[in-house]
Amino acid sequence: MSAEPDLIRIAFASGPAHLNRELIERIAALSPERPLLVVGEFEPHRGQWVPWHPFRDLRENLAAVRAAVGDRRIESAAIILAPTVPLTKMRAIARRVASRVLVTYDEQFRVVRGAGWARYLLRRALDKAGSHRTRQWLRRLRHPGDAELPMRARAAQLYGVVASHLRGAQREFPMTGCALPLTDGVSVVIPSRNGRELLANMLSSLLPQMGTGEVIVSDNGSTDGTAEWLAEKHPSIRVVCSTDPLSFARAVNAGIRAVRFERTLLLNNDMIVQPGFVAALNQAFETIPDLFCATAQIFFPPGVRREETGKAVWRRDHLTDFPVRCDEPVPGEDLTWVLYGSGGCSLFDTSKLQALGGAGEVFDPAYVEDLDLGFRAWKRGWPSVFCAAAQVEHRHRATTSRYYTSHELDVFVERNYLQFLVHAVGSPALFRRLWLEGIRRLQLNAIAGSATALDSLRNVPTIGPRPPLASGVLSETEILALGSGEVAIFPGHSKPSGKKAPILIASPYLPFPLSHGGAVRIYNLMKYSATECDLVLLAFVDELNTPPSELLAICREMILVRRRGTHYRRDTVLPDVVEEFASDVFRACLKQTIQRRRPNIVQLEFTQMAQYVPDCRPAKTILVEHDITFDLQQQLLAAIPEGTGEATAARRELEMQLHKWKAFETSAWKTADCVVVMSARDEQVVSGAPRVACLPNGVDTDRFQPSGDEPQSRRLLFIGSFAHLPNLLALEFFLNNVWPLLGSGFTLHIIAGMRHDYYRDYYRVGVDLSQPGIEVEGFVSDVRDAYRKAEIVLAPLTASAGTNIKVLEAMAMGRLVVSTPAGVNGLDVSSGHDVVVTQSATEMAEKIIALSSEPALRKSIEAGARTTAMRYGWREITQAQLKLYRELIGVIG
């Protein structure tokens, strides 16, 4: 007769957080002795968590729940019906998994019995919708004016959807009547309406900076004697007069038609330029190919809030806020791409400006024409950048505020934004999305009481012909991604260079500080390559901050991309880690950096970056496999025992990821021009790649040297970032199986890396770090002192791919390493000569005890370790990498 299966309880957390907590407590109290499973989107405060992935389909989530349950029998289960929480699929799975014992609660924890839960949900939805709509329409019947807002919003939305399908194509026309030919220098165009006093202030700081060039004032219907004053005080300044007031765009265009120099500086009369302003803007054009616009950093007078900065970016999530904002620049940031340059303080390429037809004259009387101009330039592949060294002080709306109220000015901005969508966005799908978002934003703001939003809905612009599609390297969606404020560029060293093209390194992590083995490798190879190559680093970061000086000293330029993390896992053919690093912002940055820097080679660090190989052409591509990821997944899978519950759920998730990794990684090998691996063993695994090169991990043998000091007796050292799951599993193996065999007298020093508590919880690996004799540190910037004090360095890995840099560092320091076979994977070492390799927990414990008692044997192995480590110096490995670079680009020698 078979044994009774284990009984468990299960809670489906399908309500708001506070109700989920109470639900878990209720079901936990029913049978406290039974294991409790909690199916939920977020980790619960108690019980075994079964993660629920909202973006995976019902089949995947159902399989995960069943794997967690295994062959155990569900004694009791509970779920919450909360119509405001869209977890219908979870509720359906609850009924399939535990229908016989499932208790259904409403939001007041009243039991909803049997099939009544479906009727309950339907009734609640109908009651809520019906009563709301009934009250709404009764109110509109009593107050007909209340119906205007929804009717206008719905009409505008429908208008945009229909027009996006019916718009015919239209091409842009260059500006006519321009002065030709253009000569080297700067033409300054200043629109001014009754701004004689403002001109007097700004010209005093501008004119001393003018070299070869001219100043043109577009006198826009002035009645204050501006033209006469200029003729008397500044006779060299050209004046283009209009007797009638013009819109800003028309006034600017009148000046642009008259310019005679290759660059045009558009400058408002309420700007006070700082020293070096013109030179800094000019320098940007000497640095960046095909540049359309360099825009200045904008400050406001003391005591006035800084409403503009010059770093104009696109809001990616703007439910009620205006879609464009200005970000504060990061200290050290310069020449970062921006969506557009301010029409009041930017330098333009004159021929490009005229080719676009100048500022759009549909933007009447002012505002948003500079966004339109910059976006249309980007569509042709002509970038705009933020120039931090060019600085101005803006006396905001000093002219327009004389003639329009604040409300009128705000309406101009809103209406002209819609005009921008009509005038500049050529992609039908993008136009439709942005138009609907724009109308919805106005509707929400009008509901909240904004008179500006309501007046804007009353004056929705006519949707005319569709402008051309993007013809540059970026699509229109990628242009908005690049200008989203998730990017910052930092100039690096300015050492003279005769190199024709740089090497572009694309990394998912910033390789400094040296917080993990991948960072150690990338940084050291960059450091030693920098003497031979110009290096550009493009990397993901959690936040945009000034990069470490150690990286700036070896890079010509650094581009940082902020990665927005999420707990959601999507149901795609790609592994979760690849999805985590899938970014349209990064892709746009990569394309534009290649366009800007023309690198010979793009080196993609780590397997997940292989997704960007198609975006690197025409550069040669190198994919650096720090480890063969699917090989590592296979080892992790083999380390999880067969069983039920959490282990079974973990196995199932690993099996799914392994299948995805194997498909992705083996396909990626065929796309890159060269795959770099860490060991001869990994080299044999790679198949289908055009070329495979083995460049092993190394060690800085100058930095890591034997000290000659005696270590502390019976002091063990384990170094491994908990962010890397194999390190946590290695420590779990050691603490559970080896540590208890050592007895008292040993000290274990653990260096666990940044956020080690977070990663221990994230991976749910049970390591007890509170035991006597254990010392734990997080990130340590210089680990040499820890090596000096340690008598034995541990590498008890149960799964490993690539090679272990920490083992090489310990060997270079002349320290004894006791390892498992996985810990020295890929290294040419010999047990008993330069390391000690053990096959079991018992053997590892015995070797540690014996070696701690035999200093002569320990020192003999330490001497061999140092000798072996010398073969793995970063300088030698760098030379092999440089040789690979030369071969890939066809340069011999």
LINKACOR-V332597 format. One record per pair of residues at least 4 apart in sequence whose C-alpha atoms are under 7 Angstrom apart, sorted by the first residue. I is the first residue (numbers start at 1). J is the second residue. If there is no record, write none. Layout:
I:J + I:J
This chain:
5:71 + 5:72 + 5:73 + 6:72 + 6:73 + 7:34 + 7:72 + 7:73 + 7:74 + 7:75 + 8:34 + 8:35 + 8:36 + 8:72 + 8:73 + 8:74 + 8:75 + 9:34 + 9:35 + 9:36 + 9:37 + 9:74 + 9:75 + 9:76 + 9:77 + 10:36 + 10:37 + 10:38 + 10:76 + 10:77 + 10:78 + 11:24 + 11:27 + 11:37 + 11:38 + 11:39 + 11:77 + 11:78 + 11:79 + 12:38 + 12:39 + 12:40 + 12:78 + 12:79 + 12:94 + 13:20 + 13:38 + 13:39 + 13:40 + 13:79 + 14:20 + 14:79 + 14:80 + 14:85 + 14:87 + 14:90 + 15:19 + 15:20 + 15:80 + 15:81 + 15:82 + 15:85 + 16:20 + 16:85 + 17:21 + 18:22 + 19:23 + 20:24 + 21:25 + 22:26 + 23:27 + 24:28 + 25:29 + 26:30 + 28:32 + 28:36 + 36:47 + 36:48 + 37:47 + 37:48 + 37:49 + 37:50 + 38:47 + 38:48 + 38:49 + 38:50 + 39:49 + 39:50 + 39:51 + 39:52 + 40:50 + 40:51 + 40:52 + 41:51 + 41:52 + 41:53 + 43:49 + 44:49 + 50:65 + 50:68 + 52:61 + 53:61 + 53:568 + 53:569 + 55:568 + 55:569 + 55:570 + 55:571 + 56:60 + 56:61 + 56:570 + 56:571 + 57:61 + 57:571 + 58:62 + 58:89 + 59:63 + 60:64 + 61:65 + 62:66 + 62:93 + 63:67 + 64:68 + 64:649 + 65:69 + 66:70 + 67:645 + 67:648 + 67:649 + 68:644 + 68:645 + 68:646 + 68:648 + 68:649 + 69:644 + 69:645 + 70:644 + 70:645 + 71:644 + 74:98 + 75:101 + 76:101 + 76:102 + 77:98 + 77:101 + 77:102 + 77:103 + 78:102 + 78:103 + 78:104 + 79:103 + 79:104 + 79:105 + 80:104 + 80:105 + 80:106 + 80:107 + 81:104 + 81:105 + 81:106 + 81:107 + 82:106 + 82:107 + 83:121 + 87:91 + 88:92 + 89:93 + 90:94 + 91:95 + 92:96 + 93:97 + 94:98 + 94:99 + 95:99 + 95:102 + 98:102 + 103:111 + 104:111 + 104:112 + 104:113 + 105:109 + 105:110 + 105:111 + 105:112 + 106:110 + 106:111 + 106:112 + 112:116 + 112:117 + 113:117 + 116:120 + 117:121 + 118:122 + 119:123 + 120:124 + 121:125 + 122:126 + 123:127 + 124:128 + 125:129 + 126:130 + 127:131 + 128:132 + 129:133 + 130:134 + 131:135 + 132:136 + 133:137 + 134:138 + 135:139 + 136:140 + 137:141 + 138:142 + 139:143 + 140:144 + 140:146 + 140:147 + 147:151 + 148:152 + 149:153 + 150:154 + 151:155 + 152:156 + 152:457 + 153:157 + 153:439 + 153:443 + 153:457 + 154:158 + 155:159 + 156:160 + 156:439 + 157:161 + 157:436 + 157:439 + 158:162 + 159:163 + 160:164 + 160:432 + 160:435 + 161:165 + 161:432 + 162:166 + 163:167 + 163:463 + 164:428 + 164:431 + 164:432 + 167:464 + 167:465 + 167:466 + 168:465 + 168:466 + 169:465 + 169:466 + 169:467 + 169:468 + 170:465 + 170:466 + 170:467 + 170:468 + 171:467 + 171:468 + 172:356 + 173:356 + 173:357 + 174:354 + 174:355 + 174:356 + 174:357 + 175:354 + 175:355 + 175:357 + 175:358 + 177:257 + 178:257 + 178:258 + 179:257 + 179:258 + 179:259 + 179:260 + 180:260 + 182:260 + 182:261 + 182:262 + 183:260 + 183:261 + 183:262 + 184:261 + 184:262 + 185:212 + 185:213 + 185:261 + 185:262 + 185:263 + 186:212 + 186:213 + 186:214 + 186:261 + 186:262 + 186:263 + 186:264 + 186:265 + 187:213 + 187:214 + 187:215 + 187:259 + 187:260 + 187:261 + 187:263 + 187:264 + 187:265 + 188:214 + 188:215 + 188:216 + 188:264 + 188:265 + 188:266 + 188:267 + 189:215 + 189:216 + 189:217 + 189:218 + 189:252 + 189:255 + 189:256 + 189:265 + 189:266 + 189:267 + 190:216 + 190:217 + 190:218 + 190:266 + 190:267 + 190:268 + 190:269 + 191:217 + 191:218 + 191:219 + 191:220 + 191:251 + 191:252 + 191:268 + 191:269 + 192:217 + 192:218 + 192:219 + 192:220 + 192:269 + 193:219 + 193:220 + 193:221 + 193:222 + 194:222 + 194:223 + 194:224 + 194:226 + 195:199 + 195:269 + 196:200 + 196:224 + 196:226 + 197:201 + 198:202 + 198:269 + 198:270 + 199:203 + 199:269 + 200:204 + 202:206 + 202:269 + 202:271 + 202:272 + 202:273 + 203:207 + 205:272 + 205:273 + 205:274 + 206:210 + 206:273 + 209:278 + 213:261 + 214:237 + 215:237 + 215:238 + 216:237 + 216:238 + 216:239 + 216:255 + 217:238 + 217:239 + 217:240 + 218:239 + 218:240 + 218:241 + 218:251 + 218:252 + 218:254 + 218:255 + 219:239 + 219:240 + 219:241 + 219:242 + 220:241 + 220:242 + 220:244 + 220:245 + 220:246 + 220:251 + 221:242 + 221:243 + 221:244 + 221:245 + 222:226 + 225:229 + 226:230 + 227:231 + 227:239 + 228:232 + 229:233 + 230:234 + 230:235 + 231:235 + 240:255 + 246:250 + 246:251 + 247:251 + 247:364 + 247:365 + 247:366 + 248:252 + 248:365 + 248:366 + 249:253 + 249:359 + 249:360 + 249:361 + 249:366 + 250:254 + 250:361 + 251:255 + 252:256 + 253:257 + 253:358 + 253:359 + 254:258 + 255:259 + 262:349 + 262:350 + 262:351 + 263:347 + 263:348 + 263:349 + 263:350 + 264:347 + 264:348 + 264:349 + 264:350 + 265:346 + 265:347 + 265:348 + 266:343 + 266:344 + 266:345 + 266:346 + 266:347 + 267:271 + 267:344 + 267:345 + 267:346 + 268:344 + 268:345 + 270:394 + 270:395 + 270:398 + 271:392 + 271:393 + 271:394 + 271:395 + 272:392 + 272:393 + 272:394 + 273:277 + 273:391 + 273:392 + 273:393 + 274:391 + 274:392 + 276:280 + 276:390 + 277:281 + 277:390 + 277:391 + 278:282 + 278:390 + 279:283 + 280:284 + 280:389 + 280:390 + 281:294 + 281:347 + 281:387 + 281:390 + 282:286 + 283:287 + 284:288 + 284:294 + 285:291 + 288:596 + 289:596 + 290:382 + 291:382 + 291:383 + 291:384 + 292:348 + 292:349 + 292:352 + 292:377 + 292:382 + 292:383 + 292:384 + 293:341 + 293:346 + 293:347 + 293:348 + 293:349 + 293:383 + 293:384 + 293:385 + 294:341 + 294:346 + 294:347 + 294:348 + 294:384 + 294:385 + 294:386 + 294:387 + 295:310 + 295:341 + 295:342 + 295:345 + 295:346 + 295:347 + 295:385 + 295:386 + 295:387 + 296:310 + 296:345 + 296:346 + 296:386 + 296:387 + 296:388 + 296:390 + 296:391 + 296:392 + 297:309 + 297:310 + 297:387 + 297:388 + 297:390 + 297:391 + 297:392 + 298:308 + 298:309 + 298:310 + 298:391 + 298:392 + 298:393 + 298:394 + 299:306 + 299:309 + 299:392 + 299:393 + 299:394 + 300:304 + 300:305 + 300:306 + 300:393 + 300:394 + 300:395 + 301:393 + 308:326 + 309:326 + 309:327 + 309:328 + 310:326 + 310:342 + 310:386 + 311:326 + 311:327 + 311:329 + 311:338 + 311:386 + 312:324 + 312:325 + 312:326 + 312:327 + 312:338 + 312:339 + 312:340 + 313:324 + 313:325 + 313:326 + 313:338 + 313:339 + 313:483 + 313:484 + 313:485 + 314:323 + 314:324 + 314:325 + 314:480 + 314:483 + 314:484 + 314:485 + 315:323 + 315:324 + 315:325 + 315:484 + 316:484 + 318:322 + 318:323 + 319:441 + 320:441 + 320:444 + 320:445 + 329:333 + 330:545 + 330:546 + 331:546 + 332:490 + 332:546 + 333:488 + 333:489 + 333:490 + 334:386 + 334:387 + 334:388 + 334:489 + 334:490 + 334:491 + 335:385 + 335:386 + 335:387 + 335:489 + 336:385 + 336:386 + 336:488 + 336:489 + 337:384 + 337:385 + 337:386 + 337:483 + 338:384 + 338:385 + 338:386 + 338:483 + 339:374 + 339:375 + 339:384 + 339:483 + 340:370 + 340:371 + 340:374 + 340:375 + 340:384 + 341:346 + 341:370 + 341:374 + 341:384 + 342:346 + 342:370 + 343:370 + 348:353 + 349:353 + 350:354 + 351:355 + 352:356 + 353:357 + 353:358 + 354:358 + 359:369 + 359:373 + 360:369 + 363:367 + 363:368 + 363:369 + 363:416 + 366:412 + 367:412 + 367:413 + 367:416 + 368:372 + 368:413 + 368:416 + 368:417 + 369:373 + 370:374 + 371:375 + 372:376 + 372:420 + 372:424 + 373:377 + 374:378 + 374:384 + 375:379 + 376:380 + 376:424 + 377:381 + 377:382 + 377:383 + 378:382 + 378:383 + 378:479 + 379:470 + 379:471 + 379:472 + 379:476 + 380:470 + 380:471 + 380:472 + 381:471 + 381:472 + 381:473 + 397:401 + 400:404 + 401:405 + 404:408 + 404:409 + 405:409 + 406:410 + 407:411 + 407:452 + 408:412 + 409:413 + 410:414 + 410:452 + 411:415 + 411:452 + 411:455 + 411:456 + 412:416 + 413:417 + 414:418 + 414:456 + 415:419 + 415:456 + 415:460 + 416:420 + 417:421 + 418:422 + 418:461 + 419:423 + 419:461 + 420:424 + 421:425 + 421:431 + 422:463 + 422:464 + 423:467 + 424:467 + 425:431 + 425:467 + 426:431 + 426:466 + 426:467 + 426:468 + 426:469 + 427:431 + 427:469 + 428:432 + 429:433 + 430:434 + 431:435 + 432:436 + 433:437 + 434:438 + 435:439 + 436:440 + 437:441 + 438:442 + 439:443 + 440:444 + 441:445 + 442:446 + 442:453 + 442:457 + 443:447 + 443:453 + 444:448 + 445:449 + 445:450 + 445:453 + 446:450 + 446:451 + 446:453 + 446:454 + 450:454 + 451:455 + 452:456 + 453:457 + 454:458 + 455:459 + 456:460 + 470:475 + 470:476 + 473:591 + 474:478 + 474:479 + 474:588 + 475:479 + 476:480 + 477:481 + 478:482 + 478:584 + 478:585 + 478:588 + 479:483 + 480:484 + 481:584 + 481:585 + 481:588 + 482:585 + 482:588 + 482:589 + 486:561 + 486:562 + 487:560 + 487:561 + 487:562 + 488:544 + 488:559 + 488:560 + 488:561 + 489:558 + 489:559 + 489:560 + 490:557 + 490:558 + 490:559 + 491:556 + 491:557 + 491:558 + 492:552 + 492:553 + 492:555 + 492:556 + 492:557 + 492:558 + 493:552 + 493:553 + 493:554 + 493:555 + 493:556 + 494:556 + 499:533 + 499:534 + 501:598 + 501:599 + 501:600 + 502:533 + 502:534 + 502:535 + 502:536 + 502:599 + 502:600 + 503:533 + 503:534 + 503:535 + 503:536 + 503:599 + 503:600 + 503:601 + 503:602 + 504:535 + 504:536 + 504:537 + 504:599 + 504:601 + 504:602 + 504:603 + 505:536 + 505:537 + 505:538 + 505:602 + 505:603 + 505:604 + 506:537 + 506:538 + 506:539 + 506:603 + 506:604 + 506:605 + 507:538 + 507:539 + 507:540 + 507:604 + 507:605 + 508:539 + 508:540 + 509:539 + 509:540 + 509:541 + 510:539 + 510:540 + 510:541 + 511:519 + 511:520 + 511:522 + 511:523 + 512:519 + 512:523 + 514:519 + 514:520 + 514:781 + 515:519 + 515:753 + 515:779 + 516:520 + 516:721 + 517:521 + 517:805 + 518:522 + 518:626 + 519:523 + 520:524 + 521:525 + 521:697 + 522:526 + 523:527 + 524:528 + 524:874 + 525:529 + 525:874 + 525:878 + 526:530 + 527:554 + 528:875 + 528:878 + 529:533 + 529:878 + 530:534 + 530:535 + 530:554 + 534:555 + 534:556 + 535:555 + 535:556 + 536:555 + 536:556 + 536:557 + 536:558 + 537:555 + 537:557 + 537:558 + 537:559 + 538:558 + 538:559 + 538:560 + 539:559 + 539:560 + 539:561 + 540:560 + 540:561 + 540:562 + 540:563 + 541:560 + 541:561 + 541:562 + 541:563 + 542:562 + 542:563 + 543:562 + 544:560 + 544:562 + 547:551 + 547:552 + 548:552 + 549:553 + 551:555 + 561:586 + 569:576 + 573:660 + 574:578 + 574:579 + 574:660 + 574:664 + 575:579 + 575:657 + 575:660 + 575:661 + 576:580 + 577:581 + 577:608 + 578:582 + 578:608 + 583:587 + 584:588 + 585:589 + 586:590 + 587:591 + 587:612 + 588:592 + 589:593 + 590:594 + 591:595 + 591:615 + 591:616 + 592:596 + 593:597 + 594:598 + 594:599 + 599:619 + 600:619 + 600:620 + 600:889 + 601:619 + 601:620 + 601:621 + 602:616 + 602:619 + 602:620 + 602:621 + 602:622 + 603:621 + 603:622 + 603:623 + 604:609 + 604:610 + 604:622 + 604:623 + 604:624 + 605:609 + 605:623 + 605:624 + 606:624 + 606:625 + 606:626 + 607:625 + 607:665 + 610:623 + 610:668 + 612:616 + 613:621 + 613:671 + 613:672 + 620:673 + 621:672 + 621:673 + 621:674 + 622:672 + 622:673 + 622:674 + 622:675 + 622:676 + 623:672 + 623:674 + 623:675 + 623:676 + 624:675 + 624:676 + 624:677 + 625:675 + 625:676 + 625:677 + 626:677 + 626:678 + 626:802 + 627:801 + 627:802 + 628:632 + 628:682 + 628:801 + 628:802 + 629:633 + 629:661 + 630:634 + 630:658 + 630:661 + 630:662 + 631:635 + 631:801 + 632:636 + 632:799 + 632:800 + 632:801 + 633:637 + 633:654 + 633:658 + 634:638 + 634:658 + 635:639 + 635:799 + 636:640 + 636:799 + 637:651 + 637:654 + 640:647 + 640:651 + 641:647 + 642:648 + 643:647 + 643:648 + 644:648 + 645:649 + 646:650 + 647:651 + 648:652 + 649:653 + 650:654 + 651:655 + 652:656 + 653:657 + 654:658 + 655:659 + 656:660 + 657:661 + 658:662 + 659:663 + 660:664 + 661:665 + 662:666 + 663:667 + 664:668 + 665:669 + 668:672 + 669:675 + 669:688 + 669:689 + 670:688 + 670:689 + 670:690 + 673:690 + 673:691 + 674:689 + 674:690 + 674:691 + 674:692 + 675:689 + 675:691 + 675:692 + 675:693 + 676:692 + 676:693 + 676:694 + 676:695 + 677:682 + 677:683 + 677:693 + 677:694 + 677:695 + 678:682 + 678:694 + 678:695 + 678:696 + 678:697 + 678:802 + 678:803 + 679:683 + 679:694 + 679:696 + 679:802 + 679:803 + 679:826 + 680:684 + 680:694 + 680:826 + 681:685 + 681:826 + 682:686 + 682:802 + 683:692 + 683:694 + 695:877 + 697:803 + 697:805 + 698:805 + 698:808 + 698:872 + 698:873 + 698:874 + 699:805 + 699:808 + 699:809 + 699:872 + 699:873 + 699:874 + 700:704 + 700:873 + 700:874 + 701:705 + 701:812 + 701:870 + 701:873 + 704:784 + 704:809 + 704:812 + 704:813 + 705:812 + 705:813 + 705:814 + 706:812 + 706:813 + 706:814 + 707:788 + 711:788 + 711:789 + 711:790 + 711:791 + 712:789 + 712:790 + 712:791 + 713:791 + 714:745 + 714:746 + 714:747 + 714:791 + 714:852 + 715:746 + 715:747 + 715:748 + 715:790 + 715:791 + 715:792 + 716:747 + 716:748 + 716:749 + 716:790 + 716:791 + 716:792 + 716:793 + 716:794 + 717:748 + 717:749 + 717:750 + 717:790 + 717:792 + 717:793 + 717:794 + 718:749 + 718:750 + 718:751 + 718:793 + 718:794 + 719:750 + 719:751 + 719:752 + 720:727 + 720:751 + 720:752 + 720:753 + 721:727 + 721:752 + 721:753 + 722:727 + 722:728 + 722:752 + 722:753 + 722:756 + 722:759 + 722:760 + 723:756 + 723:759 + 725:729 + 726:730 + 726:797 + 726:799 + 726:800 + 727:731 + 727:797 + 728:732 + 728:765 + 729:733 + 729:798 + 730:734 + 730:796 + 730:797 + 730:798 + 731:735 + 732:736 + 732:766 + 732:767 + 733:737 + 734:738 + 734:739 + 734:796 + 735:739 + 737:841 + 738:742 + 738:841 + 738:842 + 738:844 + 738:845 + 741:845 + 742:845 + 742:849 + 746:773 + 747:773 + 747:774 + 748:773 + 748:774 + 748:775 + 749:774 + 749:775 + 749:776 + 750:775 + 750:776 + 750:777 + 751:776 + 751:777 + 751:778 + 751:779 + 752:756 + 752:777 + 752:778 + 752:779 + 753:778 + 753:779 + 754:778 + 754:779 + 755:759 + 756:760 + 756:778 + 757:761 + 758:762 + 759:763 + 760:764 + 760:765 + 769:774 + 770:774 + 783:787 + 784:788 + 785:789 + 786:790 + 787:810 + 787:813 + 792:815 + 792:816 + 792:817 + 792:818 + 793:810 + 793:815 + 793:816 + 793:817 + 793:818 + 794:817 + 794:818 + 794:819 + 795:818 + 795:819 + 795:820 + 795:823 + 796:819 + 796:820 + 796:823 + 797:820 + 797:822 + 797:823 + 798:822 + 799:822 + 800:822 + 800:823 + 800:825 + 801:825 + 802:825 + 802:826 + 803:824 + 803:825 + 803:826 + 803:827 + 804:808 + 804:823 + 804:824 + 805:809 + 806:810 + 807:811 + 807:817 + 808:812 + 808:869 + 809:813 + 810:814 + 810:815 + 811:815 + 811:816 + 811:865 + 811:866 + 811:869 + 812:865 + 812:866 + 812:869 + 813:866 + 814:862 + 814:863 + 814:865 + 814:866 + 815:862 + 816:835 + 816:858 + 816:861 + 816:862 + 817:835 + 817:836 + 818:835 + 818:836 + 818:837 + 819:823 + 819:824 + 819:836 + 819:837 + 819:838 + 820:837 + 820:838 + 820:839 + 821:825 + 821:837 + 829:834 + 829:835 + 830:834 + 830:835 + 831:835 + 831:836 + 831:837 + 832:836 + 832:861 + 833:861 + 833:864 + 834:861 + 834:862 + 834:864 + 834:865 + 835:861 + 835:865 + 838:843 + 838:844 + 839:843 + 840:844 + 841:845 + 842:846 + 843:847 + 844:848 + 845:849 + 846:850 + 847:851 + 848:852 + 849:853 + 850:854 + 851:855 + 851:858 + 854:858 + 855:859 + 856:860 + 857:861 + 858:862 + 859:863 + 860:864 + 861:865 + 862:866 + 863:867 + 864:868 + 865:869 + 866:870 + 873:877 + 874:878 + 875:879 + 876:880 + 877:881 + 878:882 + 879:883 + 880:884 + 881:885 + 882:886 + 883:887 + 884:888 + 885:889 + 886:890 + 886:891 + 886:892 + 887:891 + 887:892
